[in-house]
Amino acid sequence: MGTPETSREPCPDRILDDVGGAFGMGAVGGAAFHFLKGTYNSPSGARLSGGTQAVRMNAPRVGGSFAVWGGLFSTFDCTMVYLRQKEDPWNSIIAGAATGGFLSMRQGLGSASRSALFGGVLLALIEGAGIMLNKVLSAPQNMPMMEEPAPNMAGVPGYPMGQMPGQVPVPVESSSSSSSSSSSSSWFGGFFGGKKEDQATSGGSKTEVLESFDAPPVPSFEYK
């Protein structure tokens, strides 16, 4: 996911793009605000006409003000990109401060300074919020995948093999009882006839194959 600086249009086209976007945003927002205001202030029976008249009178003005602010901001932003030769949030912060001071220049130096400070702080908050949003959205993509350990792999110290600290131990059937019984039978077998049982089992499993290599004589029907 790209940052807001890298996802924007290149600098010559950025000015026109921002002017159009700012005009549309100001026109739509101003139309909604002034329609509600005109409807509220109009007399009963003429609220709809009063709201539409307020929209026609004020929405283009608000859109033009937004377009002027967006155009100046993009111009100062492109100037900072050309002077500093890099794209970072400082370009937007300086451009916001310069735009606020330039628009309030006719009201005096004090008003221009306050507007420049307000514009710089506002753009710093916007850029900080954008960076935090990008980090939050890109965090799940960089999380490592948790893999369960294989049964034959060594586990955590203090836990059985293949078991993690949060897992429930699984009972494993062991052949200790069978091995102990077989060992005991083999130990006692030497004294109580274990050899006879072995011979019996071996004799029972032994198979004898009778083979005859002498073929029977062929009968002869000749008269003697």
Solvent accessible surface area in square Angstrom, and as a share of the most:
residue,aa,sasa,rsa
1,M,144,0.65
2,G,45,0.43
3,T,64,0.37
4,P,48,0.30
5,E,17,0.08
6,T,97,0.57
7,S,84,0.54
8,R,69,0.25
9,E,81,0.36
10,P,83,0.52
11,C,30,0.18
12,P,107,0.67
13,D,80,0.41
14,R,8,0.03
15,I,52,0.26
16,L,137,0.68
17,D,78,0.40
18,D,35,0.18
19,V,49,0.28
20,G,45,0.43
21,G,47,0.46
22,A,13,0.10
23,F,92,0.38
24,G,31,0.29
25,M,126,0.56
26,G,1,0.01
27,A,24,0.19
28,V,110,0.63
29,G,40,0.39
30,G,5,0.05
31,A,26,0.21
32,A,59,0.46
33,F,125,0.52
34,H,22,0.10
35,F,68,0.29
36,L,124,0.62
37,K,104,0.44
38,G,11,0.10
39,T,36,0.21
40,Y,180,0.68
41,N,100,0.51
42,S,16,0.10
43,P,97,0.61
44,S,99,0.64
45,G,84,0.81
46,A,40,0.31
47,R,102,0.37
48,L,126,0.63
49,S,67,0.43
50,G,17,0.17
51,G,0,0.00
52,T,51,0.30
53,Q,94,0.42
54,A,17,0.13
55,V,35,0.20
56,R,167,0.61
57,M,131,0.58
58,N,33,0.17
59,A,9,0.07
60,P,79,0.50
61,R,142,0.52
62,V,29,0.16
63,G,0,0.00
64,G,27,0.26
65,S,66,0.43
66,F,87,0.36
67,A,15,0.12
68,V,84,0.48
69,W,86,0.30
70,G,6,0.06
71,G,12,0.11
72,L,40,0.20
73,F,21,0.09
74,S,0,0.00
75,T,61,0.35
76,F,57,0.24
77,D,2,0.01
78,C,18,0.11
79,T,61,0.35
80,M,35,0.16
81,V,25,0.15
82,Y,165,0.63
83,L,121,0.60
84,R,75,0.27
85,Q,135,0.60
86,K,109,0.46
87,E,72,0.32
88,D,26,0.14
89,P,38,0.24
90,W,152,0.53
91,N,2,0.01
92,S,3,0.02
93,I,34,0.17
94,I,70,0.35
95,A,0,0.00
96,G,0,0.00
97,A,28,0.21
98,A,37,0.29
99,T,0,0.00
100,G,10,0.09
101,G,10,0.09
102,F,102,0.43
103,L,75,0.37
104,S,17,0.11
105,M,117,0.52
106,R,232,0.85
107,Q,138,0.61
108,G,33,0.31
109,L,152,0.76
110,G,40,0.39
111,S,20,0.13
112,A,13,0.10
113,S,61,0.40
114,R,166,0.60
115,S,30,0.19
116,A,26,0.20
117,L,126,0.62
118,F,139,0.58
119,G,5,0.05
120,G,10,0.10
121,V,76,0.44
122,L,72,0.36
123,L,10,0.05
124,A,40,0.31
125,L,122,0.61
126,I,95,0.48
127,E,20,0.09
128,G,30,0.29
129,A,61,0.47
130,G,18,0.17
131,I,66,0.33
132,M,133,0.59
133,L,105,0.52
134,N,30,0.15
135,K,137,0.58
136,V,99,0.57
137,L,87,0.43
138,S,32,0.21
139,A,50,0.39
140,P,87,0.55
141,Q,137,0.61
142,N,120,0.62
143,M,131,0.58
144,P,113,0.71
145,M,168,0.75
146,M,175,0.78
147,E,152,0.68
148,E,147,0.66
149,P,33,0.21
150,A,44,0.34
151,P,111,0.70
152,N,136,0.70
153,M,109,0.49
154,A,89,0.69
155,G,27,0.26
156,V,49,0.28
157,P,125,0.79
158,G,83,0.80
159,Y,94,0.36
160,P,83,0.52
161,M,134,0.60
162,G,17,0.17
163,Q,24,0.11
164,M,69,0.31
165,P,72,0.45
166,G,77,0.74
167,Q,74,0.33
168,V,124,0.71
169,P,88,0.55
170,V,120,0.69
171,P,127,0.80
172,V,129,0.74
173,E,172,0.77
174,S,85,0.55
175,S,82,0.53
176,S,73,0.47
177,S,83,0.53
178,S,64,0.41
179,S,60,0.39
180,S,63,0.41
181,S,64,0.41
182,S,64,0.41
183,S,64,0.41
184,S,48,0.31
185,S,71,0.46
186,S,80,0.52
187,W,165,0.58
188,F,100,0.42
189,G,14,0.14
190,G,54,0.52
191,F,150,0.62
192,F,159,0.66
193,G,28,0.27
194,G,12,0.12
195,K,142,0.60
196,K,153,0.65
197,E,115,0.52
198,D,90,0.47
199,Q,125,0.55
200,A,69,0.54
201,T,93,0.54
202,S,65,0.42
203,G,46,0.44
204,G,66,0.63
205,S,86,0.55
206,K,146,0.62
207,T,111,0.64
208,E,144,0.65
209,V,114,0.66
210,L,167,0.83
211,E,121,0.54
212,S,97,0.63
213,F,185,0.77
214,D,123,0.64
215,A,91,0.71
216,P,113,0.71
217,P,126,0.79
218,V,136,0.78
219,P,98,0.62
220,S,88,0.57
221,F,191,0.80
222,E,145,0.65
223,Y,215,0.82
224,K,218,0.92
